[in-house]
């Protein structure tokens, strides 16, 4: 039986109608919210990690500029 007949399985027709009538906006909104939450967590983690490195670079620059200003 390679072909599925709708008359043999009327529940397929009912399921197809139900799927077309079911609103999916809420499901899509939840999916987008989850994606946004995951991206936010990753972005915050990257910023925290890079923030420490950038802070170290700025500290080095500040000390070099302060020592150069003191020598002149």
Wavefront OBJ file of the C-alpha trace (Angstrom):
o trace
v 0.000 0.000 0.000
v 2.094 2.885 -1.294
v -0.727 5.363 -1.744
v -2.689 6.671 1.239
v -6.312 7.283 0.367
v -8.148 10.011 2.279
v -11.330 7.968 2.306
v -9.529 5.082 3.990
v -8.059 7.371 6.650
v -10.542 10.205 7.270
v -8.585 11.305 10.339
v -5.846 12.586 8.016
v -8.351 14.982 6.448
v -9.548 16.147 9.861
v -5.964 16.552 11.048
v -5.082 18.619 7.975
v -8.072 20.891 8.567
v -7.234 21.266 12.258
v -3.598 22.141 11.478
v -4.706 24.860 9.068
v -7.101 26.350 11.627
v -4.747 26.211 14.602
v -3.096 29.565 15.279
v 0.684 29.285 15.384
v 1.557 32.833 16.350
v 2.068 31.891 19.988
v 4.319 28.981 19.086
v 6.392 31.149 16.756
v 6.649 33.886 19.382
v 7.931 31.405 21.955
v 10.494 30.045 19.485
v 11.771 33.535 18.708
v 11.909 34.362 22.422
v 13.993 31.243 23.100
v 16.374 32.069 20.259
v 16.714 35.640 21.545
v 17.387 34.394 25.070
v 20.111 32.010 23.881
v 21.760 34.716 21.777
v 21.607 37.126 24.727
v 23.250 34.664 27.109
v 26.038 33.951 24.612
v 26.555 37.670 23.899
v 26.734 38.500 27.611
v 29.263 35.719 28.157
v 31.441 36.974 25.305
v 31.235 40.560 26.559
v 32.250 39.532 30.084
v 35.174 37.530 28.731
v 36.357 40.265 26.376
v 35.681 42.970 28.950
v 38.433 41.655 31.206
v 40.908 41.592 28.323
v 39.952 45.076 27.127
v 40.231 46.394 30.677
v 43.782 45.027 30.853
v 44.699 46.721 27.575
v 43.307 50.076 28.755
v 45.207 49.751 32.058
v 48.437 49.187 30.129
v 47.751 52.178 27.872
v 46.954 54.366 30.885
v 50.170 53.444 32.678
v 52.280 54.026 29.549
v 50.687 57.424 28.923
v 51.081 58.407 32.608
v 54.772 57.446 32.611
v 55.335 59.314 29.332
v 53.633 62.423 30.725
v 55.695 62.254 33.920
v 58.992 62.019 32.027
v 58.349 65.208 30.014
l 1 2 3 4 5 6 7 8 9 10 11 12 13 14 15 16 17 18 19 20 21 22 23 24 25 26 27 28 29 30 31 32 33 34 35 36 37 38 39 40 41 42 43 44 45 46 47 48 49 50 51 52 53 54 55 56 57 58 59 60 61 62 63 64 65 66 67 68 69 70 71 72
